[in-house]
Amino acid sequence: MFNNNQAPFSQNYTSLPSDFFSFVQPEPMHNAKLIHSNQNLANELGIQISPDTLMEMTSGKSFPPGLVPIAQKYTGHQFGYYNPDLGDGRGTLLGQVKDKQGQLWDLHLKGSGRTPYSRRGDGRAVLRSAVREYLIGEALDALGIPTTRCLSLCSSSEQVQREQFETRATYIRIAKTHIRFGHFEWLAQKGDIRHQKQLADYVIDTVYPELQIHTDSETRYAELLKTITRKTGALIAGWQTVGFCHGVMNTDNMSVAGETFDFGPYAFLDDCKIHHICNHSDTEGRYAYSQQPNIGLWNCQVLAQSFSQLVSAQAIEQSIDEYINTFNQQYLLKMGYKFGFIEPKTDDKLFIADTLILLDKSNLDFHYFFYVLSYFNHEDDLLQQRFNDFILDSKEWTLWQENYQQRVQQQTEPQRKELIRNNAPQIILRNYIAQEIIQAIEKGNINPLEKWMTWLRTPYNPSDEILCNTHKHYLTPPKACQKGLALSCSS
């Protein structure tokens, strides 16, 4: 049974024109098993669904009243090239539910089978990719990065062919919206101004109701565009500061809600490799870690151009400035905090860049560096030695320490250390860890998944369980054989 005292399920997207979507019937899984339900997320949303009902929903067999499965139509730029044939090819938008605060959330069933937009695909998902998305939503959310999350995960004995035969899986994704940059591109390419306005009003009503105060339509749409680009700039600044690589920043994978969306071959940095490419399908490095800010800008420019019939050229220019300014401000602030700078200054941007270059050159771990940085000049000689042992004994690092000492000399040590510890996570969902969890589930063991769903919620304050001798190796840099896991778009 479903319980929510505020509102039942609904399907609001069908209020839009009929060519925006197609009604679909999910392909239910046979012999389905509910692997996991995200009780933390359910509690945050204020919903209660029995395990049996949740399994029926997640496996695509049946849905509570109000949920109507549809597949959305959109287009987008994939690796820089416009593709007019896109849409929900392996997922269905089930509908919406309101949380305790009255915020609407989309429920989207992934891996539910073919739709009119599947092209040559089978519309299914595999356990490997489903588990990865299930985990990363919790990891990013706990790190303070806006992201979609997953409510439930099912698998079955059915096999799906990718590079090899793999176990089929389905999962329910929760997001503020499933409207993508590509939705607006699609309507702009069609020259459909009336429906573009209708879509913009839908986004305002469901995602940004605060913009309803603007009675003039052009002003309202200009503010919508600025809000989307500002949130996108803040999002990508967050990615960069936690060392997160998305892998496939196509415009159809960009949410107008500014949430991390459509996970594929994502990765957190291990060694600080500025030009790291986490997707082995990305042969030219378009979506490398170092390129994400520029690609975010490029995507916002594409979105802004699709608004050109709704807003003025000045509004478009302002929206792009909004992205640039927001990214620069947020990146400097958040990275400055990781260095322990209480009030990051403009000049710190060069110091930060030089440090990342030195880390890259030295093949040092991105995350562990900031953790041990809190031991710099520690009154305990043994703890100070932890920092000294991590960095290299070289003239470059000696000079770096002198420069850093000069930068923080006006701050108290307790302030600096606390700021670093609050912004340098110890628990990181590295790819080798995700792979360990996947392999355990494939063998019928869900204990690692359950443990990590808990551990990932406290990245800055590890629990005693993960700090014990059995698990504390997860808090240190991985071994050489645990780095460089190859991932593709099917991941």
N, C-alpha and C positions, 0 to 999 in steps of 0.2 A: 504494500500500500504506500501511496505517496502522501506526504503531509507537508503542508506549508500554509500557515495561517494567513499569509499576506496575499498570495495569488497562486492560481493554478498554473500549469504549463500553458503556453500559447505559441502560436506561430505567426509572428508579426510580419515576417518577410513577404508573405503572400499578399499583403496589402499593396505591394509594388506591382508594376505591369507584368503581365503573364510571360513576356519574353525574357524577364530577368531570371527565370528559374524553370525547372521541370519537376513535376511530381515524379518520385521514384519509389520503387519498392526494394528495400535492402535485401541482399541475398543472405539469408540467415545461416549461421554456422551450425554444422552438425556436431553433436557430442560436445557442445560448448561447456567450458568450465570458467567460472569467475575466479581469476587469479588473485585479484586485489581490488579493494575499493578504498578510495581516498577519504577516510573519515574526517580528517582535518579540513579538507575542502568542503565537504558536505556540511560540517558544523559552521564554517564561515558563511556559507550561503544560507544556512538556516533551513535545510531540507532534510527530510528523512525518507529514505526509500528502502524497502525491505530487500534483503539479498536476492530473493527470487525475482522480484520485479526488476532490480538492477541488472541481473543476468539476462533477463528477457530483453531488456532495452539494449544492452551492450552487445549481445549476440545477434541483434537485428531481428528477433522473432516477433516481438509485439511492443507496443508503446502505450503509455497512459494517455487518457483523453487530453486533447489539446496539442499533442505533438504530431506534426505532419511532416514526414521526411520529404525534403526537396533537394535538388542539386542546383547550385547557383551558376549562372553564366557570367564570365568576365574574360578579359584578355590580359596582356602584359608583355613586358620585355624580359626575355630569358637570355642571360649572358649577353645582353646588349642588343638583342634582335627582337623586333616585335612579332608576337605570335597571336594571330586572331582566333585561334581554335581552342582556347583554354576554357576551363570551367572546373567544377568539382568533379574530378574524374575517379576518385576513390574515397569519397566521403559524402555524407548527406547532412544537411542542416535540419535537425529535428525540431527546433523551436527555441523558446526562451523561458526563463524562470526569473523571478525577482528575489533578491536577497533581503536580508533584514533591514537594509537601508533603503530599499526600493530601487536599487540598481538592477537593470536587466542584464542577464547573462545568456549568451547563446550556448546551446548544447549541440555538439556536432559529433556524429558517429563516423569514425575513420575506419577504413578497410571494409566498407559495407557492400562492395561489389560494383558492378558496372553501372554507369550512368550514360546519358546521351553525350557526355563530354569526356568519356574515358579514352577516346580514340582507339589505339590498339592495345590498351592496357586491360588488365583483368579486374581493376578496381579494388583489389584486395591489399591488405597489409600483412607483413610478416612479424613474428614475435620479436625478432631482433629490433626492428625499428620502433615497434610499439613500446617496448620496454624503455628504449632510449628516450622517447618523447615523454613517457610517464615520469621518468626520473628527472629530466632536465627542467621540467616545469617547476618542480619543488625546489631544485637547486637554485635556479635564477630568482624565484620569488623570495626565497630566504635571504638572498644576497641583495634584495631591494631593487631588482631589475624587473620592470613590467613584462609580463609574460602570460601566455596561455598556460593552463594547467589541465590535468586529466582527472576525471572523476572515478573511472573504473577501467578495468582491463580484463579481457577474456581471451582464451585461446581454445583450440580444438585439435583434433587429430588430422585435420585436413592439411594437405601440403600445397604450397605455392611455389612456383618456379621463379627464381631470380637468377643470380649467378649460379645458384644451385637450388635444390629443393629445400624449402624451409617451412616451418610451422606457421599456419595462418593465425592471425590475431585481429581483434577489433578493440577499440577503446573510445570512450566518450571524452571529447575535449570541451573545456569550458573557456569562453572568451567573451570580452565585452562586445565584440562584433566580429563577423567574418567578412565585412566589407574590406576590400583590398584596394590598393592604388589602381590595380588593373580593372576594377569595376568602372572607375571614372575614365580610364583610357578607352575602354570599350565604347562608352557612350559618346566620348569626344570623337572617336574615329567614325562613328555613325553620324555625327553631326546632330545628335538628338538632344537638343538643349532642354526641351520640356521635361524629358525623363531624367536628364542630368540634374535639373533643379529638384525633381522629386526625390532622387537618391540623396542629394545633399541635405534636403529637409529631413529625410529618414535618419541619416547619420546624426544630425543635430538633435532630433527628438529622442533617439535611443542611446546615444553616446555622450553628447555634449548639450544637454538641455539648458545649461547656463547661457548658451548663445541665442536662446529664443527671445532674449530681451531686445535684440536688434530687429526692429520692425522693417527696416529697409532691406530688401532681399540682397542687393549687391554687397552691402555692408556685412550682412549675416554670412554670406558665402566667403567673403574675403577673410572674415574672422575665423571661419571654419578652416580655410586653407592655412592660415597662420598657426592655428592651434595644432593642426596635424603636423606641420613641418617643425614646430617647436618641440612637440612630444617626440618626434622622430630624432631630432638632434640630441635631446636628453637621453633617449634610449641608447643610441649608438655610443655616446660618451660613457654610459654605464657599461656597455659591452667592453669597450677598450680598457676601462680601468680594472675590470675583473678578468681581463685576458680571455674573453669569450670570442670564439670565431663561429659565425653563423654558417658559412659555407655556401649558401645559395641565396644571395640577396636579389633575386629577381623581383620585379615590381609586383608580380602577382603573389609574392610571399611577404609583402609589406602591408601591415594592418593600419587602417586610418585611426585606430585607437592608440597607436604608439606602443603596441605590445610586441614582444618577440613572438614570431609566428612561423608556422610551417617548418618544423625542424627536419633536417636531413642529416648530412655529414658534419654535424657541429663538433666542436672540440674546445676545451680549455687549453691554453698554452701549457706546455711542460717547460722545457727550456725556453727562455725568452728569445724566440726567433721572430723578429719584427715582420718578416715577409712570409710567415708560416701559411701554408695552404692546407686546409684540413680536408678538402674534397679532391680526390685524385682524378675526378672528371674535369676539374678546373685546370686544364693544361696551361693556360696563359696566366693564371694567378689573378684573374679579375676580382675574385672575392677573398684574396689574402687578408690576413689580419691588418696589415698596414693600409690596405685599400678600403676598408669598411667605411671610414668617415667620408671619403670621396664618393664612394658608391651611394652612400646615404644621401649625399648632396645631389648626385646625378638622378637618383630616384625621385627626390623631391622636385627637381626641375621638370621631370617628366610629368609628375602629378600636377604641378603648377600650370604647365602648358595645357593640360587637359581641362583646366578651369578657365582658359582664356576667353571663352564665350560667356562666362558668368561674372568675371571680375575684371578690373582694369589692369593695364600693364604695370601700373605703379603698385597695385596690390600683389601682383605676382612677384615683383622685385622685392617687396617687403617680406613676403613669405620666405623667399630664399635667404634674405638677410637674417630672418628669424632662426632658420636652421643653423646658419654659420655661427651667429652670436651665441645661441644656446649651447651648441656643441662646445665651442671654445671655453665658455664660462664653466660649464659643468665638468668638462674634462680637467681643466686646471684645478678646480675646487676638489674634485674627488681624488685625483692623482696626488694633489698636494697633501691631502689628509693621509694617504698611504705612506707618505714620506714623513709624516708627523708635523707638517707645517700648519700651524693653527690658523694663520691668515695667508693663504697662498697668494703670491704676488705675480705680476705679469712676467717678471724676469725668471721666475721659477720654471716657466715652460721650457726654456732652453736647458736648464739643469736636468729636468725630467727627461727630456729627449736624449741628452748626452748619457744619462744613466742607463736608459733602455738600450742604447747602442753599445754601451760597455757590457751590459748583461748579455746581449746577443753575441758579442765578440768573445766573451768568456764562457759561453755555453752554460750559463747559470739558470736555475729554475726561477721562473717569473714570480710564483706565489711565495715560495719559501724565502726568497730574498727579503720581501717586506716583513715577513714574520720575524726573521732573525735581526732585521734592522732595529727592532725594539730593544735588542741587547747591545746596541752601539753605546760605548761609554758606560756600560753597566757597572754599578758599584761592586757587584759580585764578579770576581775575575773569571770564574768558570763560565758564567753566562756570557761575559764579554768575549770569551774565547770561542763560543758558539758562532758569533758573528765573524770573528777572525778566521775561523776554520772554513767558513763557507765561501768567502770571497777569495780571490787569488792574491798571492804575494807578488805584486807587480807595482811598478812606478805609477801606472795609470790608476790603480785602486788606492794607492797611497795618496795621490793627489786628490782623488775623489773624496776620501775621508777628510782631508783638510778642508775642502770646499764645503762639504756637508756640515762639518763642525762649525765653520764660520756662519753658515746659514741658520743653524738652530741655537746658536749661543745665547740669543736673547730669550729663549723659551726655557721653562723649567723642565727637567727630565721627566717627572711624573706626567705632565701634560703631553709631552711628545710621545711617550710610551703608550699612554692610554689611547691617544688618537690613532696611532698605528694599529694597536690591537683591535680597535673597533672598526677598522677599515681594511685589515689584511686577514682575510679568512684563512683558517687552518684546514677546513674541510672543503675539498674541491672534487667535483665529479669528473675525475680524469677518465679518459677513454678505456684504459685498462680495467678500471674499477667497474665501469658499466658492462664491459665484456665479461667480467667475472660473474656479475649478477645474472646476465643473460644465460651464460652456460649453466649456472646453477638451476635456473628455472627450467631450462631444457631437460634437465635431469630430474625434474619434479621437486626441487628444493626451493621454496619461496622465502626461506628464512633470511638470506642476504638482502632480498628486495625489501622485506619488512624492516630490517635493521637500518638500511640506508634511507628509507623513506622517513625514518625518525632522525637519523644522524644529519641528514642534509638540512633539516630545519634549523640547526644551530651552528652555522659555519664559523661564527666568531667565538663561540663558547662551547667547545666540544664536551660531550658528556663523559662521565667517568668510564663508561663502557668502551668507548673508542680510544680512550687514553690508556687503557690497560695494555700490558705487554703483547697480548695476542693481536691487537688491532692498531696499535699506535704507529706502525709503519705506513699506514694510509695518510699520515700527517706529514710525511717527509717526501722529498723528491723521489720519483719512480726510478727503478733500475733502467739501464739502457734498453733491455729487451722489452720493457713495458711501454716504451715511447714509440711514436710514429705509426700507430695503428691505421692502416689504410681504410678509408671510408669513401663510399660513392653516393650518388644521389638516391640510391635505393636504401641507404642506411637509415 
